[in-house]
Amino acid sequence: MYRTELKQLATLAIPLVLAQLAQNTTSFVDSLMVGRLGKDELAGIAVGSTVFHFVAIILSGVILGVSPIVSQASGANDEETSSRAVRQGLWLGALMFLPAFILFWNAYPILIWLQQTEATAQASSSYLRAISWGLLPALWIMALRGYLEGKSNTHPIMLICFVGVGINIIANDFLMFGRFGLPELGLVGTGYASSLVYFSVFVMLLGYIAAKYKSTQVFARLRSPDFSMLKELFRVGAPISATLAFEGSMFSAAALAMGTLGKDQLAAHQIALQTASITFMIPLGLAIATSVRVGQAIGSGSPIKAEVAGRVGMLASMAVMCVAGVILFIFPKFIVSLYIDTNNPINHEVISFAISFLSIAAVFQVVDGLQVTANGSLRGLKDTKAAMILTLISYWGAGSVAGVLLCFNLGQGGRGLWWGMTCGLATAAVLLSLRFHYRVTRAKLELNQEKSSSTQGHCP
């Protein structure tokens, strides 16, 4: 059973992993190309992209409720519920966009209040204004992806995301450096390029779903809000949003704390975190696939299959991240050289800090892989409220406290912040894994009780 599940998980997960890698390549390419502009710009995008993605993740968390709803509906062969879920996901995206857009356009005084330097705050706020135009399509993408993921149709997501990478590279080059008569916008050009990518990916996904599922009329009655489904999306998605907020706020707080330690540590933090983010796309893809497999199993009435799907996903994720951790530990200088000129003496401090952070990221990787897949397993069960509470305890009760103590009280600086984040992720990994084991064990007992009651009811 485990071998069969691993094969099915891989079939579903590989396109998602590649799609996540392609999607994250947008940020990776941005960091690489902005690095050519100088460390001031690199520090600017470190803070700006952190703020943008933190807000986007919080908002998209509610929309992530689409995927488990669709996966369980697919397991039960309920196409109407699947269509209702994606339609209301689009409604949610539109409703949540405006306040975030206003926030991005007024970020400068907030960044100054958060003790960022004048140069970093100016660069980051300009970047946020440019990328703010891409937030709405980015939220809509999450709804459309959730529909396709829940139906196990992941190859189109992968292909479209790869097209988005190509668009991003070309748009970055044109807008950052002023090719073919366009203005040379520098860091701001990166933000506009990302907005263009989000819009393009949304249009391609929308067109594919409209054509592929034309007979089911997925987007019929789109003009009318469905309040019962909106309520269900909030019930499942709001705790997901809070969970992502707790995790994202821990990372955002670390980035802002790095900003108080100076440009060198902040730039090094961006290099290490961006690298860890790339490798994290593998367990994230596995987590999404695991959530779908667990959801479909529960929808079909098989908690045993759900248990196997969750366990296989978690073990596969840990195995992959062990390999990634070894690579980070052995080749840190080569990795840093991809972002910044390691032969230039002016970058010596940034290089030293980045190598140090990457050595900690090697451990960070393993627990991060386990916690995200355990969380994905719980989403497949729609058990999102408990995951929210456990992540709050982990990230802010363990991770952030440990990071502050190590960084400021024990004088470990940026290394202390990285060990704090690792502590938070490790705590989450343990608690979420135990919660999944408890839930599937209870589901199996309930199923056995139902079968026993049914058998007794038919006895003469």
C-alpha positions as CSV (number, residue, x, y, z in Angstrom):
1,M,0.0,0.0,0.0
2,Y,2.8,2.4,0.9
3,R,4.6,1.7,-2.4
4,T,1.5,2.3,-4.4
5,E,0.7,5.5,-2.6
6,L,4.3,6.8,-3.1
7,K,3.9,6.2,-6.9
8,Q,0.6,8.0,-7.0
9,L,1.9,10.8,-4.8
10,A,4.9,11.3,-7.1
11,T,2.7,11.4,-10.2
12,L,0.7,14.2,-8.6
13,A,3.5,15.9,-6.8
14,I,6.2,16.2,-9.5
15,P,4.3,18.7,-11.7
16,L,3.5,20.6,-8.5
17,V,7.1,20.6,-7.3
18,L,8.2,21.9,-10.7
19,A,5.4,24.5,-10.7
20,Q,6.5,25.7,-7.3
21,L,10.1,25.9,-8.4
22,A,9.1,27.8,-11.5
23,Q,6.9,30.2,-9.4
24,N,9.6,30.7,-6.9
25,T,12.1,31.3,-9.7
26,T,10.4,34.7,-10.2
27,S,11.7,35.8,-6.8
28,F,15.1,34.1,-7.4
29,V,15.6,35.8,-10.7
30,D,14.6,39.1,-9.2
31,S,17.2,38.7,-6.5
32,L,19.9,37.7,-8.9
33,M,19.2,40.6,-11.3
34,V,18.7,43.2,-8.5
35,G,22.1,42.0,-7.1
36,R,23.7,43.6,-10.2
37,L,22.3,47.0,-9.1
38,G,24.1,46.9,-5.8
39,K,23.6,45.9,-2.2
40,D,21.4,48.9,-1.4
41,E,18.9,47.6,-4.0
42,L,19.3,44.0,-2.8
43,A,18.5,45.2,0.8
44,G,15.5,47.1,-0.7
45,I,14.0,44.0,-2.4
46,A,14.7,41.9,0.7
47,V,12.3,44.0,2.8
48,G,9.9,44.9,0.0
49,S,9.4,41.3,-1.3
50,T,9.1,40.1,2.4
51,V,6.3,42.6,3.0
52,F,4.5,41.8,-0.3
53,H,4.7,38.1,0.0
54,F,3.7,38.2,3.7
55,V,0.5,40.2,2.9
56,A,-0.2,38.1,-0.2
57,I,0.2,34.8,1.7
58,I,-2.2,36.0,4.5
59,L,-4.8,36.9,2.0
60,S,-4.3,33.8,-0.2
61,G,-4.6,31.6,2.9
62,V,-8.3,32.0,2.9
63,I,-8.5,31.1,-0.8
64,L,-6.4,28.0,-0.1
65,G,-9.5,26.6,1.4
66,V,-10.6,25.9,-2.3
67,S,-8.2,23.0,-2.7
68,P,-9.3,20.8,0.3
69,I,-12.9,21.5,-0.5
70,V,-12.4,20.5,-4.2
71,S,-10.3,17.5,-3.3
72,Q,-12.9,16.1,-0.9
73,A,-15.7,16.9,-3.4
74,S,-13.8,15.1,-6.1
75,G,-13.4,12.0,-3.9
76,A,-17.2,12.1,-3.5
77,N,-17.7,12.8,-7.3
78,D,-19.5,16.1,-6.4
79,E,-18.7,18.4,-9.3
80,E,-21.2,21.1,-8.3
81,T,-19.4,21.7,-5.0
82,S,-16.0,22.0,-6.8
83,S,-17.3,24.6,-9.2
84,R,-18.9,26.6,-6.4
85,A,-15.7,26.6,-4.4
86,V,-13.5,28.1,-7.2
87,R,-16.1,30.7,-8.1
88,Q,-16.3,32.0,-4.5
89,G,-12.5,31.8,-4.3
90,L,-12.4,34.4,-7.1
91,W,-14.9,36.5,-5.1
92,L,-12.8,36.4,-2.0
93,G,-9.7,37.5,-4.0
94,A,-11.5,40.6,-5.3
95,L,-12.9,41.5,-1.8
96,M,-9.5,41.3,-0.1
97,F,-7.5,43.1,-2.7
98,L,-8.3,46.8,-2.1
99,P,-7.1,47.2,1.5
100,A,-3.8,45.5,0.7
101,F,-3.3,47.7,-2.3
102,I,-3.8,50.8,-0.2
103,L,-1.3,49.4,2.3
104,F,1.4,48.9,-0.3
105,W,1.0,52.4,-1.6
106,N,1.5,53.8,1.9
107,A,4.3,51.5,3.1
108,Y,7.1,54.1,3.4
109,P,6.2,55.6,6.8
110,I,5.4,52.1,8.2
111,L,8.9,50.9,7.2
112,I,10.5,54.0,8.8
113,W,8.5,53.3,12.0
114,L,9.9,49.7,11.8
115,Q,13.4,51.2,12.0
116,Q,14.5,50.5,8.5
117,T,17.1,52.9,7.1
118,E,16.0,55.8,4.9
119,A,17.5,54.2,1.8
120,T,16.0,50.7,2.4
121,A,12.6,52.2,3.2
122,Q,12.6,54.3,0.0
123,A,13.7,51.5,-2.2
124,S,11.2,49.0,-0.7
125,S,8.2,51.3,-0.8
126,S,8.9,52.1,-4.5
127,Y,9.1,48.4,-5.2
128,L,5.8,47.7,-3.3
129,R,3.9,50.3,-5.4
130,A,5.1,48.7,-8.6
131,I,4.3,45.1,-7.6
132,S,1.0,46.0,-5.9
133,W,-0.7,45.9,-9.4
134,G,0.0,42.1,-9.5
135,L,-1.7,41.3,-6.2
136,L,-5.3,40.8,-7.5
137,P,-4.3,38.3,-10.3
138,A,-1.9,36.6,-7.8
139,L,-4.9,36.0,-5.5
140,W,-7.1,34.8,-8.3
141,I,-4.3,32.4,-9.4
142,M,-4.6,30.7,-6.0
143,A,-8.3,30.0,-6.5
144,L,-7.8,28.6,-10.0
145,R,-4.8,26.5,-8.9
146,G,-6.8,25.1,-5.9
147,Y,-9.5,23.9,-8.4
148,L,-7.0,22.1,-10.6
149,E,-5.0,20.7,-7.7
150,G,-8.2,19.3,-6.0
151,K,-9.0,17.5,-9.2
152,S,-5.4,16.1,-9.5
153,N,-4.9,18.0,-12.8
154,T,-1.5,19.5,-12.1
155,H,0.4,19.3,-15.4
156,P,-1.2,22.5,-16.8
157,I,-0.1,24.4,-13.6
158,M,3.5,23.3,-14.2
159,L,3.5,24.3,-17.8
160,I,1.9,27.7,-17.3
161,C,4.3,28.5,-14.4
162,F,7.3,27.8,-16.6
163,V,5.9,30.2,-19.2
164,G,5.6,32.7,-16.4
165,V,9.4,32.3,-15.7
166,G,10.2,33.2,-19.3
167,I,8.0,36.3,-19.2
168,N,9.6,37.4,-15.9
169,I,13.2,37.1,-17.2
170,I,12.3,39.1,-20.4
171,A,10.2,41.7,-18.5
172,N,12.9,42.2,-15.9
173,D,15.6,42.8,-18.5
174,F,13.5,45.2,-20.4
175,L,12.2,47.2,-17.5
176,M,15.2,47.2,-15.1
177,F,17.8,48.1,-17.7
178,G,15.7,50.0,-20.2
179,R,16.0,47.8,-23.3
180,F,14.5,48.9,-26.7
181,G,13.8,52.5,-25.6
182,L,12.0,51.6,-22.4
183,P,12.8,53.7,-19.3
184,E,15.5,52.2,-17.1
185,L,13.5,51.6,-13.9
186,G,16.0,49.6,-11.8
187,L,14.4,48.0,-8.8
188,V,11.0,49.5,-9.6
189,G,11.1,47.7,-13.0
190,T,11.3,44.4,-11.1
191,G,8.0,45.1,-9.4
192,Y,6.3,45.9,-12.6
193,A,7.7,42.8,-14.2
194,S,6.4,40.6,-11.4
195,S,2.9,42.2,-11.8
196,L,3.0,41.4,-15.5
197,V,3.9,37.8,-14.7
198,Y,1.0,37.4,-12.2
199,F,-1.5,38.8,-14.8
200,S,-0.2,36.5,-17.6
201,V,-0.4,33.4,-15.5
202,F,-3.9,34.2,-14.3
203,V,-5.1,34.7,-17.9
204,M,-3.6,31.4,-19.0
205,L,-5.1,29.4,-16.1
206,L,-8.5,31.0,-16.6
207,G,-8.5,30.2,-20.3
208,Y,-7.4,26.6,-19.7
209,I,-10.1,25.8,-17.1
210,A,-12.8,27.5,-19.2
211,A,-11.9,25.3,-22.1
212,K,-11.1,22.1,-20.3
213,Y,-14.2,22.1,-18.1
214,K,-16.6,23.8,-20.4
215,S,-19.2,21.1,-20.0
216,T,-19.4,21.6,-16.2
217,Q,-19.8,25.3,-16.5
218,V,-17.3,26.1,-13.8
219,F,-17.7,29.9,-14.1
220,A,-21.5,29.9,-14.5
221,R,-23.3,32.2,-12.1
222,L,-20.0,33.9,-11.3
223,R,-21.7,37.3,-10.9
224,S,-23.7,36.2,-7.9
225,P,-22.0,35.5,-4.5
226,D,-22.8,32.2,-2.9
227,F,-22.9,33.0,0.8
228,S,-23.1,29.4,2.0
229,M,-19.9,28.5,0.1
230,L,-18.2,31.7,1.2
231,K,-19.0,30.7,4.8
232,E,-17.4,27.3,4.2
233,L,-14.4,28.8,2.5
234,F,-13.9,31.1,5.5
235,R,-14.3,28.1,7.9
236,V,-11.6,26.1,6.2
237,G,-9.5,28.9,4.8
238,A,-9.4,31.5,7.6
239,P,-7.4,29.2,10.0
240,I,-5.1,28.4,7.0
241,S,-4.6,32.2,6.6
242,A,-3.8,32.6,10.3
243,T,-1.4,29.7,10.2
244,L,0.4,31.2,7.3
245,A,0.4,34.6,9.0
246,F,2.0,33.1,12.1
247,E,4.7,31.5,10.0
248,G,5.1,34.4,7.7
249,S,5.2,36.9,10.5
250,M,8.0,35.0,12.1
251,F,10.0,35.2,8.9
252,S,9.1,38.8,8.3
253,A,10.0,39.8,11.9
254,A,13.4,38.1,11.3
255,A,13.9,40.1,8.2
256,L,13.0,43.3,9.9
257,A,15.2,42.4,12.9
258,M,18.0,41.8,10.4
259,G,17.5,45.3,9.0
260,T,18.4,46.7,12.4
261,L,21.7,44.7,12.4
262,G,22.9,46.5,9.2
263,K,22.8,46.1,5.4
264,D,25.4,43.3,5.3
265,Q,23.5,40.9,7.5
266,L,20.2,41.9,5.8
267,A,21.6,41.2,2.3
268,A,23.1,37.9,3.6
269,H,19.8,37.0,5.1
270,Q,18.1,37.6,1.7
271,I,20.6,35.3,0.0
272,A,20.2,32.5,2.5
273,L,16.4,32.8,2.8
274,Q,16.0,32.9,-1.0
275,T,18.1,29.8,-1.4
276,A,16.1,28.0,1.3
277,S,12.9,29.2,-0.4
278,I,14.0,27.5,-3.6
279,T,14.6,24.1,-2.0
280,F,11.4,24.5,0.1
281,M,9.4,24.4,-3.1
282,I,10.0,20.6,-3.2
283,P,8.3,19.8,0.1
284,L,5.7,22.5,-0.6
285,G,4.7,20.7,-3.8
286,L,4.7,17.4,-1.9
287,A,2.5,19.0,0.8
288,I,0.0,20.2,-1.7
289,A,-0.1,16.8,-3.3
290,T,-0.4,15.1,0.1
291,S,-3.3,17.4,1.0
292,V,-5.1,16.4,-2.2
293,R,-4.4,12.7,-1.7
294,V,-5.6,12.8,2.0
295,G,-8.7,14.9,1.0
296,Q,-9.7,12.5,-1.8
297,A,-9.3,9.5,0.5
298,I,-11.5,11.1,3.2
299,G,-14.0,12.2,0.5
300,S,-14.3,8.6,-0.6
301,G,-14.7,7.4,3.0
302,S,-11.3,5.7,3.5
303,P,-9.4,7.1,6.6
304,I,-6.9,4.2,6.3
305,K,-5.9,5.5,2.8
306,A,-5.7,9.0,4.2
307,E,-3.4,7.9,6.9
308,V,-1.1,6.2,4.4
309,A,-1.1,9.2,2.2
310,G,-0.1,11.5,5.0
311,R,2.7,9.3,6.3
312,V,4.1,8.8,2.8
313,G,4.1,12.5,2.1
314,M,5.8,13.4,5.3
315,L,8.5,10.7,4.9
316,A,9.2,11.7,1.3
317,S,9.5,15.3,2.3
318,M,12.0,14.7,5.0
319,A,14.1,12.5,2.8
320,V,14.3,15.1,0.1
321,M,15.2,17.9,2.5
322,C,17.9,15.9,4.1
323,V,19.6,15.8,0.7
324,A,19.0,19.6,0.2
325,G,20.5,20.3,3.7
326,V,23.7,18.4,2.8
327,I,24.1,20.4,-0.4
328,L,23.7,23.7,1.5
329,F,26.2,22.6,4.1
330,I,28.9,21.5,1.6
331,F,28.6,24.2,-1.1
332,P,27.7,27.5,0.7
333,K,30.3,29.7,-1.1
334,F,29.3,28.5,-4.5
335,I,25.7,29.3,-3.7
336,V,26.6,32.8,-2.4
337,S,28.5,33.4,-5.7
338,L,25.3,33.0,-7.6
339,Y,24.0,36.2,-6.0
340,I,27.0,38.4,-5.4
341,D,30.6,38.9,-6.6
342,T,32.6,36.8,-4.1
343,N,35.9,38.3,-5.5
344,N,35.0,41.8,-4.6
345,P,36.5,42.8,-1.2
346,I,33.6,45.2,-0.5
347,N,31.3,42.1,-0.2
348,H,33.4,40.3,2.3
349,E,31.1,40.8,5.3
350,V,28.0,39.8,3.3
351,I,29.7,36.6,2.1
352,S,30.8,35.7,5.6
353,F,27.3,36.1,7.0
354,A,25.6,34.4,4.2
355,I,27.8,31.3,4.5
356,S,27.1,31.2,8.2
357,F,23.4,31.4,7.7
358,L,23.4,28.7,5.0
359,S,25.1,26.3,7.5
360,I,22.1,26.7,9.8
361,A,19.7,26.5,6.9
362,A,21.0,22.9,6.3
363,V,19.2,21.9,9.6
364,F,16.4,24.3,9.0
365,Q,15.5,22.5,5.8
366,V,14.7,19.1,7.3
367,V,12.2,20.3,10.0
368,D,10.7,22.8,7.5
369,G,9.9,19.9,5.1
370,L,8.2,17.8,7.8
371,Q,6.1,20.6,9.2
372,V,4.8,21.8,5.9
373,T,3.8,18.3,4.8
374,A,2.2,17.5,8.2
375,N,0.2,20.8,7.8
376,G,-0.8,19.8,4.3
377,S,-2.1,16.4,5.6
378,L,-4.3,18.2,8.1
379,R,-5.6,20.5,5.4
380,G,-6.7,17.5,3.5
381,L,-8.8,16.5,6.6
382,K,-10.1,20.1,6.8
383,D,-8.6,20.2,10.3
384,T,-7.3,23.7,9.9
385,K,-8.3,25.3,13.2
386,A,-6.1,23.0,15.3
387,A,-3.1,23.5,13.0
388,M,-3.6,27.2,13.4
389,I,-3.3,26.9,17.2
390,L,-0.3,24.6,17.1
391,T,1.6,26.9,14.7
392,L,0.9,29.9,16.9
393,I,2.5,28.0,19.8
394,S,5.4,26.9,17.7
395,Y,6.3,30.0,15.8
396,W,5.7,32.7,18.4
397,G,5.8,30.7,21.6
398,A,9.1,28.9,20.6
399,G,10.7,30.3,17.5
400,S,10.4,34.0,18.0
401,V,11.3,33.9,21.7
402,A,14.3,31.7,21.0
403,G,15.4,34.0,18.1
404,V,15.2,37.2,20.2
405,L,17.0,35.6,23.1
406,L,19.8,34.3,20.9
407,C,20.1,37.4,18.8
408,F,19.9,40.2,21.2
409,N,20.3,38.8,24.7
410,L,23.1,36.3,24.0
411,G,24.8,38.4,21.3
412,Q,24.5,35.8,18.4
413,G,23.2,38.4,15.9
414,G,21.8,37.0,12.7
415,R,22.8,33.5,13.5
416,G,20.6,33.7,16.6
417,L,17.6,34.7,14.5
418,W,18.2,31.7,12.1
419,W,18.4,29.3,15.0
420,G,15.2,30.7,16.4
421,M,13.4,30.1,13.2
422,T,14.7,26.6,13.1
423,C,13.4,26.0,16.7
424,G,10.0,27.3,15.7
425,L,9.8,25.0,12.6
426,A,11.0,22.0,14.6
427,T,8.3,22.5,17.3
428,A,5.6,22.8,14.6
429,A,6.9,19.6,12.8
430,V,6.4,17.6,16.0
431,L,3.1,19.0,17.1
432,L,1.4,18.9,13.6
433,S,2.6,15.3,13.0
434,L,1.1,14.2,16.3
435,R,-2.1,16.0,15.5
436,F,-2.4,14.2,12.2
437,H,-1.8,10.8,13.8
438,Y,-4.5,11.6,16.4
439,R,-7.1,12.6,13.8
440,V,-6.7,9.7,11.4
441,T,-6.7,7.2,14.4
442,R,-10.0,8.7,15.6
443,A,-11.4,8.6,12.1
444,K,-10.6,4.9,11.8
445,L,-12.2,4.2,15.1
446,E,-15.3,6.0,14.1
447,L,-15.5,4.1,10.8
448,N,-15.1,0.8,12.6
449,Q,-17.9,1.8,15.1
450,E,-20.2,2.6,12.2
451,K,-19.5,-0.7,10.5
452,S,-20.1,-2.5,13.8
453,S,-23.4,-0.7,14.3
454,S,-24.4,-1.4,10.8
455,T,-23.6,-5.1,11.2
456,Q,-25.5,-5.4,14.4
457,G,-28.5,-3.6,12.9
458,H,-28.7,-6.3,10.2
459,C,-28.5,-9.2,12.6
460,P,-31.7,-11.3,12.8
